[in-house]
Amino acid sequence: MTSLRLALHGGVLVFRALFEWLSPVVFVTVMVLTPLLQVLFFTSFGPAFSDLDPSFFAAGNALQVSAMAGVYGVSQTIANERLFGAINNVFVSPAGRVPLYLGRAVPHLVIGALTSIVGLVIAVAVTGLSLPAGRWAGLLVLVLVTTASCAGIGMLFGALGLMGRDTTITGNLAYFAILLLSGAAVPLDRLPGPVAAAAHALPMTNGVSGLRHLIGTGPDGYFWSRVGWETVVGLAWAALTVALLRRIEQRARRTGSLDFT
Amino acid sequence: MGVVLATAVLTVRQLLLGKFYVLLGVVQPLFFLLVTSALGSGSRSVGAAAVAGCAVMGMWSVVLFGAGRALLRERNNGTAQFLLVSPHGLLRPVLGICTGAAALGVLPAAATVAGGVLLGFELDPASVALFAVLVPVVIAGLVAQGLLLCALFVLSRQANAFSNALEYPVWFACGLLVPLADRPWWAAAFGALLTPTYAGQAFRTVLEGAGVAWSSLAAVAGLAAVQVLLAVPLFRLIERRVRQKGDLAFA
């Protein structure tokens, strides 16, 4: 119960204190409006350079935009701990590290999932994408799992941001990489074979594959296997991140310094 | 002119130190070029549209954030007051800053051409050479666009707040990587007021091997003149407001 409270309550407090876009207008334009505009842009851009239907790009991008909060938002939240001088308090705290760090991703998980849901509504409205009501429960699970998976890698970039100086660049690069390699904007079979294979180790890829299957067929065994693999990928990145954060903390204690550059 | 040139050079050096502008000017356009390459064929018309669109996308992003946010950046750095009390006035140094920021448009232009060649798009060398000649002309037009954006972002808090969301809508309205015919009338009308629309047309025409689109270049020049005429009184207004209020809130 304490761990749950630490994760949820602590995550909300950190979000409010450290997420640097305190202006609601700026927050909405960057974290919500821009991703939705991305969905609309790709609906025209994609078909202009391919023989694919606009709904292909709309659906893929609608799911992928959760990475804005999951990757970029989470990485900024964790990396800003050092920028705002809060990281030393974290390191001396006796609190459990797993709920402490995972809780930082919770608010972004909610925002990313909501953005994706709105994006999918837009995709249905603009492209005529068919999503029967009976598939929305599975869709919701997929969106949550995929956003959480992105948050796993977002935490990694946040941890790297504790060591480096600039997370904006790495967060944006990760966002572009996920958009390119996940199948959201480019079908996986149009990527080089090794690249497409490696892409399954990234967040979003299994999620996009699951989404396309859900749209075409419905929530069957293959769909739930994609959800399962997306969960595994997210947990793997999160576990790697928690291990890295522990190493960073140990190094900080050993050297007595928070400057790792 | 010395002030303009000096601030332009300083701005280029400052902005290049921040990897963010390299991301905007190189990585983002190359990403979209990669997507177009992966999606479609490498024919001349596709290559021309892709390279032209991605180059202007990058140029717009650099101008939007590099020039549009110039005064706000100076205020955050603690140097805005020095610009305001300078005997040169506000306009000349800001013109220099906008020139420096727009000059970074060379990055997306070069990166997208190089990327197009590497990705196997059909690009005629003579067309590429002519494209290179057009780049400074378009950059000059974007300086004026940046100047006007800078004034608007300073005078209106709402405009500044929404500047973060001005990439995709402008790319769409200006027909960058989207067919011009796909735009609804209101997007086309909005795009007609923006330099990237005509820059994209000029670049696309030359890269398709159809020569120089003089009408598009004339539109770039005409828009630049209008934008400068609009920007000059706005900067005088900014100076007057700052002196009257005695603070750097600008708006």
Contacts between the chains, C-beta under 8 A, distances in Angstrom:
chain1	res1	chain2	res2	distance
A	23	B	161	6.5
A	25	B	158	7.5
A	25	B	161	4.0
A	25	B	162	7.4
A	26	B	161	5.4
A	26	B	164	6.4
A	29	B	161	6.4
A	29	B	162	5.7
A	29	B	164	4.6
A	29	B	165	4.3
A	30	B	164	4.8
A	30	B	165	7.5
A	33	B	165	4.8
A	34	B	164	6.5
A	34	B	165	5.1
A	34	B	167	7.4
A	34	B	168	6.8
A	37	B	165	6.3
A	37	B	167	8.0
A	37	B	168	3.8
A	37	B	169	6.2
A	38	B	168	6.0
A	40	B	168	7.2
A	40	B	172	7.4
A	41	B	168	4.5
A	41	B	171	6.4
A	41	B	172	5.6
A	41	B	178	7.4
A	44	B	172	6.6
A	44	B	178	4.2
A	44	B	179	7.3
A	44	B	182	5.1
A	45	B	32	7.9
A	45	B	177	4.9
A	45	B	178	5.4
A	46	B	39	6.7
A	48	B	49	7.9
A	48	B	177	6.7
A	48	B	178	5.7
A	48	B	179	5.3
A	48	B	182	7.3
A	49	B	35	7.7
A	49	B	36	4.6
A	49	B	39	4.6
A	49	B	40	4.2
A	49	B	46	6.5
A	49	B	49	7.9
A	49	B	50	7.0
A	49	B	177	7.5
A	50	B	39	3.9
A	50	B	40	5.4
A	52	B	39	7.4
A	166	B	19	6.2
A	168	B	20	6.0
A	168	B	23	7.9
A	169	B	19	4.8
A	169	B	20	6.8
A	169	B	23	5.6
A	172	B	23	5.7
A	172	B	27	7.5
A	173	B	23	7.5
A	173	B	27	6.8
A	176	B	27	6.8
A	176	B	28	7.4
A	176	B	31	4.6
A	179	B	31	7.5
A	179	B	35	8.0
A	180	B	31	6.5
A	180	B	34	6.2
A	180	B	35	6.4
A	180	B	38	7.7
A	185	B	35	5.5
A	185	B	39	8.0
A	186	B	35	5.9
A	186	B	38	4.4
A	186	B	39	6.0
A	190	B	38	5.1
A	190	B	39	6.9
A	191	B	38	6.4
